[in-house]
């Protein structure tokens, strides 16, 4: 598990910081973070963002608060977010992301604060 170091773009420009993903990674979230996932794998990658701040509605028979985004195989890329801290942050202000495949999948967090 890795804690991503966010890219903080400004008017001077910022270099991408894509890093190899693990099965489960994390990042600090201030509500203005975007997750950029790039999939070079031959299989599509399901990216699941945990939602520990969500509670089931009364009398719910099913409840799946996590968000799942499919990133297409081979050359797929997705920007995901921003992430509402009250829904996605754990008690330490951290968001947890899991990936269905990891070889040749990279990600970065872009903080637009």
N, C-alpha and C positions, 0 to 999 in steps of 0.2 A: 504494500500500500504506500502510495506517495502523496505528499501534500504539494499541490501545484503552486508554483510561484507565479503570481499574475503578471501579465503584461499591462503596463500603464501607458497607453498611447497619449500623445500630445501633438501639438502642431508641428513639432520637429520630426515626428515620425517615431515609430518603435518597431524593432525587429521582431518577427514571430518567435515564439518560444515553444514550439511543438515538441513534446517528449513522449516516449513510449509509454503506453498505459499498462497498468496492472489489472488484475481481475476486479479490484476495488481501489479507488483513489478518492482523495478529498481536496477541498479547497475552502479557504476562508471566504465568507460571503457577507457583503455589506448591502446587498439588494441591487447592486449595479454591476454584477459580474455576468459575463457571458461565457459559456463553454463552447469551444470550437473543437470538433472531432473530425479527424481525417482518417478514412478507412482505405488502406491499401490491400486488405485481405481479400481472398477469393470469395468469402462468405459475407453476407450482410452482418452488421454489428448492431445488436440491440443495446442501447445505452439507457440505463435505469437510474433515475435520480430519486433518492429516498425522500420521503416526506414525513419526518417524525412529528411535525407540528400539526398534522391533520388528525382530526378525531372523527370517528364514524357518526353519521347522523342518527338521531334516535330511531329505533326500530328498523335500521338498515339490515337487509338480508345479505348484502354483499358490499364491500367497500375496498377499493384499491386506490389509495392516495398517491402512490408513487407515479412518476411520469416516465413513460418509455418512448424513446425516439429511435427509429430505425435509420441507420446510416448505410446507404447502398454499398454493395461490394465494389472492389477494385479502385475506383476513383471518387467515391462518395465523400461528401463533406457536409456537415451541418453545424449551424450556430444555434445554441440552445440557451434560453434565458431571456430576460433576467429572472432571478430567483427570489421570491418574496421571503424574507428572513423568518417571518412567523410560521410559514409552512415548511420551508426546506432546511432551515438551520437546526443543528442539534443544540444542546445546552451551552456549547463552547463557540457557537457561531460558525460551525463547520458544516458543509454539504458533503454527502457521500454519494459517489457515482460508481456503478458497476457496469462492466462490459461483458457481453456474451462471447466475444472473441478478442484476443489481445495481439497475436502476431501481426505486425505491420499496421497496427492502429496507433495513432498518435493523437494527443490532445493538448490544449492550452486553455488557460483562463484569461480572459481579457476584462480588465477592471476599467469601466468607463466613468468612474466617479470623478 
